[in-house]
Amino acid sequence: MKNIHCLVFGHDFKVTRNVTYHVKEYACKTCNKQLTTNSSGNLIELTPKLKEINDVLERIHHKRLSKTNLQRFNCELLVFSH
Ligand SMILES: [Zn+2]
């Protein structure tokens, strides 16, 4: 019966983790049900397996981000040296 609020009013999801720009993890404030965005952009239940995938995605995403920033930084250096 603890989920009666969710059954009546629907889940009250908040973002718990930004994995990438498009993939996020959500948890219901009331019953703590967890969701995530899949590769098609749909919300699906967050399973331990999906959490693992998100961990990897997050790592790749942040690695790619820092690499892009580094490349941009190098480009700017090149521009300034000319
Ligand atoms: Zn809920």
PDB file of the backbone (N, CA, C, O) and the ligand in Angstrom, with CONECT records:
HET     ZN  A 101       1
ATOM      1  N   MET A   1       0.824  -1.218   0.000  1.00  0.00           N
ATOM      2  CA  MET A   1       0.000   0.000   0.000  1.00  0.00           C
ATOM      3  C   MET A   1       0.858   1.269   0.000  1.00  0.00           C
ATOM      4  O   MET A   1       0.328   2.375  -0.103  1.00  0.00           O
ATOM      5  N   LYS A   2       2.170   1.113   0.115  1.00  0.00           N
ATOM      6  CA  LYS A   2       3.025   2.302   0.212  1.00  0.00           C
ATOM      7  C   LYS A   2       3.053   3.108  -1.084  1.00  0.00           C
ATOM      8  O   LYS A   2       3.434   4.279  -1.093  1.00  0.00           O
ATOM      9  N   ASN A   3       2.638   2.454  -2.196  1.00  0.00           N
ATOM     10  CA  ASN A   3       2.675   3.151  -3.475  1.00  0.00           C
ATOM     11  C   ASN A   3       1.324   3.727  -3.866  1.00  0.00           C
ATOM     12  O   ASN A   3       1.113   4.104  -5.019  1.00  0.00           O
ATOM     13  N   ILE A   4       0.419   3.794  -2.916  1.00  0.00           N
ATOM     14  CA  ILE A   4      -0.939   4.256  -3.226  1.00  0.00           C
ATOM     15  C   ILE A   4      -0.921   5.670  -3.800  1.00  0.00           C
ATOM     16  O   ILE A   4      -1.689   5.982  -4.710  1.00  0.00           O
ATOM     17  N   HIS A   5      -0.059   6.513  -3.279  1.00  0.00           N
ATOM     18  CA  HIS A   5       0.055   7.885  -3.792  1.00  0.00           C
ATOM     19  C   HIS A   5       0.432   7.850  -5.270  1.00  0.00           C
ATOM     20  O   HIS A   5      -0.127   8.586  -6.083  1.00  0.00           O
ATOM     21  N   CYS A   6       1.394   6.980  -5.608  1.00  0.00           N
ATOM     22  CA  CYS A   6       1.854   6.870  -6.992  1.00  0.00           C
ATOM     23  C   CYS A   6       0.758   6.302  -7.888  1.00  0.00           C
ATOM     24  O   CYS A   6       0.596   6.716  -9.036  1.00  0.00           O
ATOM     25  N   LEU A   7       0.007   5.341  -7.340  1.00  0.00           N
ATOM     26  CA  LEU A   7      -1.072   4.731  -8.124  1.00  0.00           C
ATOM     27  C   LEU A   7      -2.142   5.760  -8.444  1.00  0.00           C
ATOM     28  O   LEU A   7      -2.700   5.777  -9.541  1.00  0.00           O
ATOM     29  N   VAL A   8      -2.418   6.614  -7.474  1.00  0.00           N
ATOM     30  CA  VAL A   8      -3.493   7.597  -7.638  1.00  0.00           C
ATOM     31  C   VAL A   8      -3.004   8.813  -8.426  1.00  0.00           C
ATOM     32  O   VAL A   8      -3.661   9.250  -9.371  1.00  0.00           O
ATOM     33  N   PHE A   9      -1.860   9.352  -8.037  1.00  0.00           N
ATOM     34  CA  PHE A   9      -1.396  10.624  -8.607  1.00  0.00           C
ATOM     35  C   PHE A   9      -0.281  10.444  -9.647  1.00  0.00           C
ATOM     36  O   PHE A   9       0.084  11.396 -10.338  1.00  0.00           O
ATOM     37  N   GLY A  10       0.254   9.226  -9.755  1.00  0.00           N
ATOM     38  CA  GLY A  10       1.389   9.000 -10.648  1.00  0.00           C
ATOM     39  C   GLY A  10       2.678   9.257  -9.905  1.00  0.00           C
ATOM     40  O   GLY A  10       2.681   9.892  -8.851  1.00  0.00           O
ATOM     41  N   HIS A  11       3.781   8.764 -10.455  1.00  0.00           N
ATOM     42  CA  HIS A  11       5.076   8.921  -9.804  1.00  0.00           C
ATOM     43  C   HIS A  11       5.557  10.365  -9.891  1.00  0.00           C
ATOM     44  O   HIS A  11       5.216  11.100 -10.818  1.00  0.00           O
ATOM     45  N   ASP A  12       6.345  10.743  -8.916  1.00  0.00           N
ATOM     46  CA  ASP A  12       6.889  12.096  -8.867  1.00  0.00           C
ATOM     47  C   ASP A  12       8.407  12.000  -9.070  1.00  0.00           C
ATOM     48  O   ASP A  12       9.176  11.995  -8.108  1.00  0.00           O
ATOM     49  N   PHE A  13       8.817  11.923 -10.335  1.00  0.00           N
ATOM     50  CA  PHE A  13      10.215  11.640 -10.636  1.00  0.00           C
ATOM     51  C   PHE A  13      11.087  12.890 -10.564  1.00  0.00           C
ATOM     52  O   PHE A  13      10.678  13.979 -10.966  1.00  0.00           O
ATOM     53  N   LYS A  14      12.277  12.707 -10.051  1.00  0.00           N
ATOM     54  CA  LYS A  14      13.290  13.754 -10.111  1.00  0.00           C
ATOM     55  C   LYS A  14      14.565  13.136 -10.699  1.00  0.00           C
ATOM     56  O   LYS A  14      14.795  11.935 -10.556  1.00  0.00           O
ATOM     57  N   VAL A  15      15.391  13.957 -11.358  1.00  0.00           N
ATOM     58  CA  VAL A  15      16.621  13.468 -11.965  1.00  0.00           C
ATOM     59  C   VAL A  15      17.631  13.170 -10.864  1.00  0.00           C
ATOM     60  O   VAL A  15      17.917  14.026 -10.026  1.00  0.00           O
ATOM     61  N   THR A  16      18.173  11.947 -10.870  1.00  0.00           N
ATOM     62  CA  THR A  16      19.165  11.591  -9.858  1.00  0.00           C
ATOM     63  C   THR A  16      20.580  11.588 -10.440  1.00  0.00           C
ATOM     64  O   THR A  16      21.560  11.700  -9.704  1.00  0.00           O
ATOM     65  N   ARG A  17      20.680  11.458 -11.766  1.00  0.00           N
ATOM     66  CA  ARG A  17      22.003  11.442 -12.373  1.00  0.00           C
ATOM     67  C   ARG A  17      21.915  11.836 -13.837  1.00  0.00           C
ATOM     68  O   ARG A  17      21.046  11.352 -14.563  1.00  0.00           O
ATOM     69  N   ASN A  18      22.804  12.706 -14.271  1.00  0.00           N
ATOM     70  CA  ASN A  18      22.939  13.031 -15.683  1.00  0.00           C
ATOM     71  C   ASN A  18      24.038  12.154 -16.249  1.00  0.00           C
ATOM     72  O   ASN A  18      25.218  12.383 -15.983  1.00  0.00           O
ATOM     73  N   VAL A  19      23.656  11.143 -17.033  1.00  0.00           N
ATOM     74  CA  VAL A  19      24.652  10.218 -17.572  1.00  0.00           C
ATOM     75  C   VAL A  19      25.320  10.855 -18.798  1.00  0.00           C
ATOM     76  O   VAL A  19      26.542  10.988 -18.854  1.00  0.00           O
ATOM     77  N   THR A  20      24.491  11.244 -19.779  1.00  0.00           N
ATOM     78  CA  THR A  20      24.971  12.016 -20.925  1.00  0.00           C
ATOM     79  C   THR A  20      23.967  13.148 -21.140  1.00  0.00           C
ATOM     80  O   THR A  20      23.072  13.346 -20.318  1.00  0.00           O
ATOM     81  N   TYR A  21      24.110  13.891 -22.240  1.00  0.00           N
ATOM     82  CA  TYR A  21      23.141  14.950 -22.525  1.00  0.00           C
ATOM     83  C   TYR A  21      21.734  14.378 -22.654  1.00  0.00           C
ATOM     84  O   TYR A  21      20.755  15.028 -22.287  1.00  0.00           O
ATOM     85  N   HIS A  22      21.641  13.146 -23.185  1.00  0.00           N
ATOM     86  CA  HIS A  22      20.335  12.576 -23.496  1.00  0.00           C
ATOM     87  C   HIS A  22      19.885  11.521 -22.498  1.00  0.00           C
ATOM     88  O   HIS A  22      18.687  11.276 -22.360  1.00  0.00           O
ATOM     89  N   VAL A  23      20.819  10.896 -21.806  1.00  0.00           N
ATOM     90  CA  VAL A  23      20.471   9.809 -20.889  1.00  0.00           C
ATOM     91  C   VAL A  23      20.549  10.309 -19.443  1.00  0.00           C
ATOM     92  O   VAL A  23      21.569  10.832 -18.994  1.00  0.00           O
ATOM     93  N   LYS A  24      19.450  10.129 -18.747  1.00  0.00           N
ATOM     94  CA  LYS A  24      19.397  10.541 -17.341  1.00  0.00           C
ATOM     95  C   LYS A  24      18.791   9.420 -16.513  1.00  0.00           C
ATOM     96  O   LYS A  24      18.097   8.549 -17.037  1.00  0.00           O
ATOM     97  N   GLU A  25      19.064   9.452 -15.211  1.00  0.00           N
ATOM     98  CA  GLU A  25      18.411   8.510 -14.309  1.00  0.00           C
ATOM     99  C   GLU A  25      17.437   9.293 -13.442  1.00  0.00           C
ATOM    100  O   GLU A  25      17.718  10.417 -13.025  1.00  0.00           O
ATOM    101  N   TYR A  26      16.298   8.688 -13.181  1.00  0.00           N
ATOM    102  CA  TYR A  26      15.259   9.333 -12.394  1.00  0.00           C
ATOM    103  C   TYR A  26      14.857   8.429 -11.237  1.00  0.00           C
ATOM    104  O   TYR A  26      14.953   7.205 -11.337  1.00  0.00           O
ATOM    105  N   ALA A  27      14.412   9.027 -10.149  1.00  0.00           N
ATOM    106  CA  ALA A  27      13.854   8.256  -9.041  1.00  0.00           C
ATOM    107  C   ALA A  27      12.589   8.947  -8.571  1.00  0.00           C
ATOM    108  O   ALA A  27      12.525  10.175  -8.509  1.00  0.00           O
ATOM    109  N   CYS A  28      11.576   8.146  -8.240  1.00  0.00           N
ATOM    110  CA  CYS A  28      10.328   8.699  -7.721  1.00  0.00           C
ATOM    111  C   CYS A  28      10.555   9.118  -6.267  1.00  0.00           C
ATOM    112  O   CYS A  28      11.077   8.352  -5.456  1.00  0.00           O
ATOM    113  N   LYS A  29      10.151  10.347  -5.960  1.00  0.00           N
ATOM    114  CA  LYS A  29      10.339  10.878  -4.613  1.00  0.00           C
ATOM    115  C   LYS A  29       9.528  10.107  -3.589  1.00  0.00           C
ATOM    116  O   LYS A  29       9.888  10.054  -2.413  1.00  0.00           O
ATOM    117  N   THR A  30       8.436   9.511  -4.036  1.00  0.00           N
ATOM    118  CA  THR A  30       7.514   8.859  -3.108  1.00  0.00           C
ATOM    119  C   THR A  30       7.875   7.393  -2.862  1.00  0.00           C
ATOM    120  O   THR A  30       8.014   6.969  -1.715  1.00  0.00           O
ATOM    121  N   CYS A  31       8.027   6.616  -3.948  1.00  0.00           N
ATOM    122  CA  CYS A  31       8.242   5.175  -3.771  1.00  0.00           C
ATOM    123  C   CYS A  31       9.654   4.745  -4.158  1.00  0.00           C
ATOM    124  O   CYS A  31      10.006   3.574  -4.016  1.00  0.00           O
ATOM    125  N   ASN A  32      10.473   5.693  -4.650  1.00  0.00           N
ATOM    126  CA  ASN A  32      11.869   5.431  -5.002  1.00  0.00           C
ATOM    127  C   ASN A  32      12.027   4.508  -6.212  1.00  0.00           C
ATOM    128  O   ASN A  32      13.092   3.922  -6.407  1.00  0.00           O
ATOM    129  N   LYS A  33      10.977   4.377  -7.022  1.00  0.00           N
ATOM    130  CA  LYS A  33      11.080   3.634  -8.273  1.00  0.00           C
ATOM    131  C   LYS A  33      12.066   4.376  -9.176  1.00  0.00           C
ATOM    132  O   LYS A  33      12.022   5.602  -9.279  1.00  0.00           O
ATOM    133  N   GLN A  34      12.962   3.619  -9.832  1.00  0.00           N
ATOM    134  CA  GLN A  34      13.998   4.241 -10.646  1.00  0.00           C
ATOM    135  C   GLN A  34      13.784   3.986 -12.130  1.00  0.00           C
ATOM    136  O   GLN A  34      13.446   2.880 -12.551  1.00  0.00           O
ATOM    137  N   LEU A  35      13.987   5.030 -12.901  1.00  0.00           N
ATOM    138  CA  LEU A  35      13.865   4.943 -14.358  1.00  0.00           C
ATOM    139  C   LEU A  35      15.140   5.477 -14.997  1.00  0.00           C
ATOM    140  O   LEU A  35      15.913   6.205 -14.374  1.00  0.00           O
ATOM    141  N   THR A  36      15.337   5.098 -16.247  1.00  0.00           N
ATOM    142  CA  THR A  36      16.428   5.683 -17.017  1.00  0.00           C
ATOM    143  C   THR A  36      15.975   5.856 -18.456  1.00  0.00           C
ATOM    144  O   THR A  36      14.985   5.262 -18.884  1.00  0.00           O
ATOM    145  N   THR A  37      16.709   6.676 -19.199  1.00  0.00           N
ATOM    146  CA  THR A  37      16.415   6.860 -20.611  1.00  0.00           C
ATOM    147  C   THR A  37      17.188   5.804 -21.382  1.00  0.00           C
ATOM    148  O   THR A  37      18.384   5.635 -21.144  1.00  0.00           O
ATOM    149  N   ASN A  38      16.542   5.084 -22.303  1.00  0.00           N
ATOM    150  CA  ASN A  38      17.287   4.120 -23.117  1.00  0.00           C
ATOM    151  C   ASN A  38      17.778   4.801 -24.395  1.00  0.00           C
ATOM    152  O   ASN A  38      17.563   5.996 -24.597  1.00  0.00           O
ATOM    153  N   SER A  39      18.436   4.026 -25.249  1.00  0.00           N
ATOM    154  CA  SER A  39      19.066   4.599 -26.438  1.00  0.00           C
ATOM    155  C   SER A  39      18.053   5.204 -27.403  1.00  0.00           C
ATOM    156  O   SER A  39      18.416   6.023 -28.248  1.00  0.00           O
ATOM    157  N   SER A  40      16.782   4.807 -27.285  1.00  0.00           N
ATOM    158  CA  SER A  40      15.740   5.362 -28.156  1.00  0.00           C
ATOM    159  C   SER A  40      15.087   6.596 -27.550  1.00  0.00           C
ATOM    160  O   SER A  40      14.212   7.210 -28.161  1.00  0.00           O
ATOM    161  N   GLY A  41      15.514   6.953 -26.351  1.00  0.00           N
ATOM    162  CA  GLY A  41      14.975   8.139 -25.698  1.00  0.00           C
ATOM    163  C   GLY A  41      13.715   7.876 -24.903  1.00  0.00           C
ATOM    164  O   GLY A  41      13.062   8.810 -24.438  1.00  0.00           O
ATOM    165  N   ASN A  42      13.361   6.582 -24.742  1.00  0.00           N
ATOM    166  CA  ASN A  42      12.188   6.237 -23.935  1.00  0.00           C
ATOM    167  C   ASN A  42      12.590   5.974 -22.490  1.00  0.00           C
ATOM    168  O   ASN A  42      13.725   5.594 -22.204  1.00  0.00           O
ATOM    169  N   LEU A  43      11.641   6.181 -21.588  1.00  0.00           N
ATOM    170  CA  LEU A  43      11.908   5.911 -20.179  1.00  0.00           C
ATOM    171  C   LEU A  43      11.616   4.442 -19.887  1.00  0.00           C
ATOM    172  O   LEU A  43      10.534   3.942 -20.197  1.00  0.00           O
ATOM    173  N   ILE A  44      12.585   3.760 -19.291  1.00  0.00           N
ATOM    174  CA  ILE A  44      12.399   2.365 -18.914  1.00  0.00           C
ATOM    175  C   ILE A  44      12.881   2.183 -17.483  1.00  0.00           C
ATOM    176  O   ILE A  44      13.624   3.011 -16.956  1.00  0.00           O
ATOM    177  N   GLU A  45      12.451   1.093 -16.863  1.00  0.00           N
ATOM    178  CA  GLU A  45      12.825   0.831 -15.480  1.00  0.00           C
ATOM    179  C   GLU A  45      14.332   0.613 -15.365  1.00  0.00           C
ATOM    180  O   GLU A  45      14.924  -0.102 -16.173  1.00  0.00           O
ATOM    181  N   LEU A  46      14.941   1.225 -14.371  1.00  0.00           N
ATOM    182  CA  LEU A  46      16.389   1.118 -14.180  1.00  0.00           C
ATOM    183  C   LEU A  46      16.728  -0.200 -13.484  1.00  0.00           C
ATOM    184  O   LEU A  46      16.438  -0.383 -12.302  1.00  0.00           O
ATOM    185  N   THR A  47      17.343  -1.111 -14.232  1.00  0.00           N
ATOM    186  CA  THR A  47      17.759  -2.400 -13.679  1.00  0.00           C
ATOM    187  C   THR A  47      19.253  -2.309 -13.353  1.00  0.00           C
ATOM    188  O   THR A  47      19.938  -1.414 -13.848  1.00  0.00           O
ATOM    189  N   PRO A  48      19.763  -3.228 -12.523  1.00  0.00           N
ATOM    190  CA  PRO A  48      21.209  -3.219 -12.228  1.00  0.00           C
ATOM    191  C   PRO A  48      22.058  -3.266 -13.497  1.00  0.00           C
ATOM    192  O   PRO A  48      23.121  -2.648 -13.567  1.00  0.00           O
ATOM    193  N   LYS A  49      21.570  -4.016 -14.513  1.00  0.00           N
ATOM    194  CA  LYS A  49      22.293  -4.118 -15.782  1.00  0.00           C
ATOM    195  C   LYS A  49      22.356  -2.749 -16.481  1.00  0.00           C
ATOM    196  O   LYS A  49      23.404  -2.351 -16.987  1.00  0.00           O
ATOM    197  N   LEU A  50      21.232  -2.046 -16.499  1.00  0.00           N
ATOM    198  CA  LEU A  50      21.180  -0.723 -17.135  1.00  0.00           C
ATOM    199  C   LEU A  50      22.038   0.280 -16.375  1.00  0.00           C
ATOM    200  O   LEU A  50      22.650   1.167 -16.970  1.00  0.00           O
ATOM    201  N   LYS A  51      22.077   0.130 -15.046  1.00  0.00           N
ATOM    202  CA  LYS A  51      22.908   1.001 -14.219  1.00  0.00           C
ATOM    203  C   LYS A  51      24.375   0.832 -14.618  1.00  0.00           C
ATOM    204  O   LYS A  51      25.128   1.802 -14.706  1.00  0.00           O
ATOM    205  N   GLU A  52      24.761  -0.425 -14.856  1.00  0.00           N
ATOM    206  CA  GLU A  52      26.121  -0.734 -15.311  1.00  0.00           C
ATOM    207  C   GLU A  52      26.408  -0.053 -16.643  1.00  0.00           C
ATOM    208  O   GLU A  52      27.456   0.566 -16.827  1.00  0.00           O
ATOM    209  N   ILE A  53      25.449  -0.181 -17.578  1.00  0.00           N
ATOM    210  CA  ILE A  53      25.607   0.432 -18.900  1.00  0.00           C
ATOM    211  C   ILE A  53      25.745   1.948 -18.747  1.00  0.00           C
ATOM    212  O   ILE A  53      26.578   2.570 -19.406  1.00  0.00           O
ATOM    213  N   ASN A  54      24.931   2.531 -17.880  1.00  0.00           N
ATOM    214  CA  ASN A  54      24.987   3.972 -17.660  1.00  0.00           C
ATOM    215  C   ASN A  54      26.334   4.392 -17.070  1.00  0.00           C
ATOM    216  O   ASN A  54      26.865   5.449 -17.413  1.00  0.00           O
ATOM    217  N   ASP A  55      26.883   3.557 -16.180  1.00  0.00           N
ATOM    218  CA  ASP A  55      28.203   3.837 -15.610  1.00  0.00           C
ATOM    219  C   ASP A  55      29.235   3.963 -16.718  1.00  0.00           C
ATOM    220  O   ASP A  55      30.051   4.885 -16.730  1.00  0.00           O
ATOM    221  N   VAL A  56      29.182   3.002 -17.661  1.00  0.00           N
ATOM    222  CA  VAL A  56      30.130   2.996 -18.785  1.00  0.00           C
ATOM    223  C   VAL A  56      29.895   4.210 -19.671  1.00  0.00           C
ATOM    224  O   VAL A  56      30.834   4.909 -20.054  1.00  0.00           O
ATOM    225  N   LEU A  57      28.620   4.450 -19.992  1.00  0.00           N
ATOM    226  CA  LEU A  57      28.246   5.609 -20.820  1.00  0.00           C
ATOM    227  C   LEU A  57      28.769   6.901 -20.215  1.00  0.00           C
ATOM    228  O   LEU A  57      29.333   7.749 -20.906  1.00  0.00           O
ATOM    229  N   GLU A  58      28.570   7.032 -18.915  1.00  0.00           N
ATOM    230  CA  GLU A  58      28.986   8.242 -18.208  1.00  0.00           C
ATOM    231  C   GLU A  58      30.490   8.437 -18.322  1.00  0.00           C
ATOM    232  O   GLU A  58      30.970   9.545 -18.561  1.00  0.00           O
ATOM    233  N   ARG A  59      31.227   7.343 -18.148  1.00  0.00           N
ATOM    234  CA  ARG A  59      32.682   7.401 -18.214  1.00  0.00           C
ATOM    235  C   ARG A  59      33.134   7.835 -19.616  1.00  0.00           C
ATOM    236  O   ARG A  59      33.985   8.712 -19.765  1.00  0.00           O
ATOM    237  N   ILE A  60      32.537   7.193 -20.653  1.00  0.00           N
ATOM    238  CA  ILE A  60      32.886   7.529 -22.036  1.00  0.00           C
ATOM    239  C   ILE A  60      32.536   8.980 -22.324  1.00  0.00           C
ATOM    240  O   ILE A  60      33.318   9.716 -22.926  1.00  0.00           O
ATOM    241  N   HIS A  61      31.349   9.378 -21.886  1.00  0.00           N
ATOM    242  CA  HIS A  61      30.861  10.729 -22.141  1.00  0.00           C
ATOM    243  C   HIS A  61      31.818  11.769 -21.555  1.00  0.00           C
ATOM    244  O   HIS A  61      32.171  12.741 -22.223  1.00  0.00           O
ATOM    245  N   HIS A  62      32.230  11.561 -20.314  1.00  0.00           N
ATOM    246  CA  HIS A  62      33.093  12.540 -19.661  1.00  0.00           C
ATOM    247  C   HIS A  62      34.487  12.541 -20.270  1.00  0.00           C
ATOM    248  O   HIS A  62      35.151  13.575 -20.346  1.00  0.00           O
ATOM    249  N   LYS A  63      34.917  11.349 -20.705  1.00  0.00           N
ATOM    250  CA  LYS A  63      36.222  11.255 -21.350  1.00  0.00           C
ATOM    251  C   LYS A  63      36.200  12.037 -22.660  1.00  0.00           C
ATOM    252  O   LYS A  63      37.122  12.792 -22.968  1.00  0.00           O
ATOM    253  N   ARG A  64      35.105  11.834 -23.437  1.00  0.00           N
ATOM    254  CA  ARG A  64      34.956  12.495 -24.716  1.00  0.00           C
ATOM    255  C   ARG A  64      34.892  14.014 -24.516  1.00  0.00           C
ATOM    256  O   ARG A  64      35.479  14.780 -25.281  1.00  0.00           O
ATOM    257  N   LEU A  65      34.184  14.421 -23.498  1.00  0.00           N
ATOM    258  CA  LEU A  65      34.043  15.843 -23.200  1.00  0.00           C
ATOM    259  C   LEU A  65      35.398  16.486 -22.948  1.00  0.00           C
ATOM    260  O   LEU A  65      35.717  17.531 -23.516  1.00  0.00           O
ATOM    261  N   SER A  66      36.190  15.852 -22.091  1.00  0.00           N
ATOM    262  CA  SER A  66      37.463  16.467 -21.727  1.00  0.00           C
ATOM    263  C   SER A  66      38.404  16.474 -22.926  1.00  0.00           C
ATOM    264  O   SER A  66      39.224  17.380 -23.071  1.00  0.00           O
ATOM    265  N   LYS A  67      38.283  15.447 -23.797  1.00  0.00           N
ATOM    266  CA  LYS A  67      39.112  15.385 -24.988  1.00  0.00           C
ATOM    267  C   LYS A  67      38.735  16.526 -25.947  1.00  0.00           C
ATOM    268  O   LYS A  67      39.602  17.179 -26.527  1.00  0.00           O
ATOM    269  N   THR A  68      37.423  16.748 -26.096  1.00  0.00           N
ATOM    270  CA  THR A  68      36.942  17.821 -26.967  1.00  0.00           C
ATOM    271  C   THR A  68      37.437  19.165 -26.455  1.00  0.00           C
ATOM    272  O   THR A  68      37.885  20.006 -27.234  1.00  0.00           O
ATOM    273  N   ASN A  69      37.354  19.362 -25.160  1.00  0.00           N
ATOM    274  CA  ASN A  69      37.816  20.612 -24.574  1.00  0.00           C
ATOM    275  C   ASN A  69      39.295  20.819 -24.825  1.00  0.00           C
ATOM    276  O   ASN A  69      39.748  21.935 -25.081  1.00  0.00           O
ATOM    277  N   LEU A  70      40.042  19.727 -24.750  1.00  0.00           N
ATOM    278  CA  LEU A  70      41.477  19.788 -24.955  1.00  0.00           C
ATOM    279  C   LEU A  70      41.787  20.183 -26.401  1.00  0.00           C
ATOM    280  O   LEU A  70      42.663  21.006 -26.670  1.00  0.00           O
ATOM    281  N   GLN A  71      41.021  19.555 -27.342  1.00  0.00           N
ATOM    282  CA  GLN A  71      41.217  19.873 -28.750  1.00  0.00           C
ATOM    283  C   GLN A  71      40.885  21.333 -29.029  1.00  0.00           C
ATOM    284  O   GLN A  71      41.590  22.007 -29.780  1.00  0.00           O
ATOM    285  N   ARG A  72      39.820  21.809 -28.426  1.00  0.00           N
ATOM    286  CA  ARG A  72      39.414  23.200 -28.610  1.00  0.00           C
ATOM    287  C   ARG A  72      40.515  24.116 -28.077  1.00  0.00           C
ATOM    288  O   ARG A  72      40.862  25.130 -28.681  1.00  0.00           O
ATOM    289  N   PHE A  73      41.040  23.723 -26.939  1.00  0.00           N
ATOM    290  CA  PHE A  73      42.096  24.505 -26.303  1.00  0.00           C
ATOM    291  C   PHE A  73      43.329  24.569 -27.214  1.00  0.00           C
ATOM    292  O   PHE A  73      43.937  25.627 -27.374  1.00  0.00           O
ATOM    293  N   ASN A  74      43.685  23.434 -27.801  1.00  0.00           N
ATOM    294  CA  ASN A  74      44.823  23.384 -28.723  1.00  0.00           C
ATOM    295  C   ASN A  74      44.575  24.247 -29.953  1.00  0.00           C
ATOM    296  O   ASN A  74      45.486  24.921 -30.433  1.00  0.00           O
ATOM    297  N   CYS A  75      43.341  24.231 -30.466  1.00  0.00           N
ATOM    298  CA  CYS A  75      42.972  25.040 -31.624  1.00  0.00           C
ATOM    299  C   CYS A  75      43.155  26.518 -31.311  1.00  0.00           C
ATOM    300  O   CYS A  75      43.691  27.280 -32.115  1.00  0.00           O
ATOM    301  N   GLU A  76      42.703  26.899 -30.138  1.00  0.00           N
ATOM    302  CA  GLU A  76      42.817  28.299 -29.749  1.00  0.00           C
ATOM    303  C   GLU A  76      44.279  28.711 -29.644  1.00  0.00           C
ATOM    304  O   GLU A  76      44.661  29.820 -30.016  1.00  0.00           O
ATOM    305  N   LEU A  77      45.085  27.788 -29.128  1.00  0.00           N
ATOM    306  CA  LEU A  77      46.513  28.069 -29.022  1.00  0.00           C
ATOM    307  C   LEU A  77      47.116  28.289 -30.404  1.00  0.00           C
ATOM    308  O   LEU A  77      47.942  29.178 -30.610  1.00  0.00           O
ATOM    309  N   LEU A  78      46.672  27.440 -31.361  1.00  0.00           N
ATOM    310  CA  LEU A  78      47.162  27.550 -32.740  1.00  0.00           C
ATOM    311  C   LEU A  78      46.767  28.894 -33.342  1.00  0.00           C
ATOM    312  O   LEU A  78      47.569  29.568 -33.988  1.00  0.00           O
ATOM    313  N   VAL A  79      45.508  29.262 -33.111  1.00  0.00           N
ATOM    314  CA  VAL A  79      44.994  30.531 -33.647  1.00  0.00           C
ATOM    315  C   VAL A  79      45.816  31.697 -33.095  1.00  0.00           C
ATOM    316  O   VAL A  79      46.175  32.624 -33.822  1.00  0.00           O
ATOM    317  N   PHE A  80      46.101  31.630 -31.812  1.00  0.00           N
ATOM    318  CA  PHE A  80      46.832  32.729 -31.185  1.00  0.00           C
ATOM    319  C   PHE A  80      48.274  32.816 -31.648  1.00  0.00           C
ATOM    320  O   PHE A  80      48.864  33.896 -31.684  1.00  0.00           O
ATOM    321  N   SER A  81      48.848  31.642 -32.009  1.00  0.00           N
ATOM    322  CA  SER A  81      50.256  31.645 -32.376  1.00  0.00           C
ATOM    323  C   SER A  81      50.472  32.132 -33.816  1.00  0.00           C
ATOM    324  O   SER A  81      51.596  32.429 -34.219  1.00  0.00           O
ATOM    325  N   HIS A  82      49.377  32.209 -34.582  1.00  0.00           N
ATOM    326  CA  HIS A  82      49.521  32.649 -35.975  1.00  0.00           C
ATOM    327  C   HIS A  82      49.447  34.152 -36.105  1.00  0.00           C
ATOM    328  O   HIS A  82      49.551  34.681 -37.211  1.00  0.00           O
TER     329      HIS A  82
HETATM  330 ZN    ZN A 101       6.334   6.436  -7.203  1.00  0.00          ZN2+
END
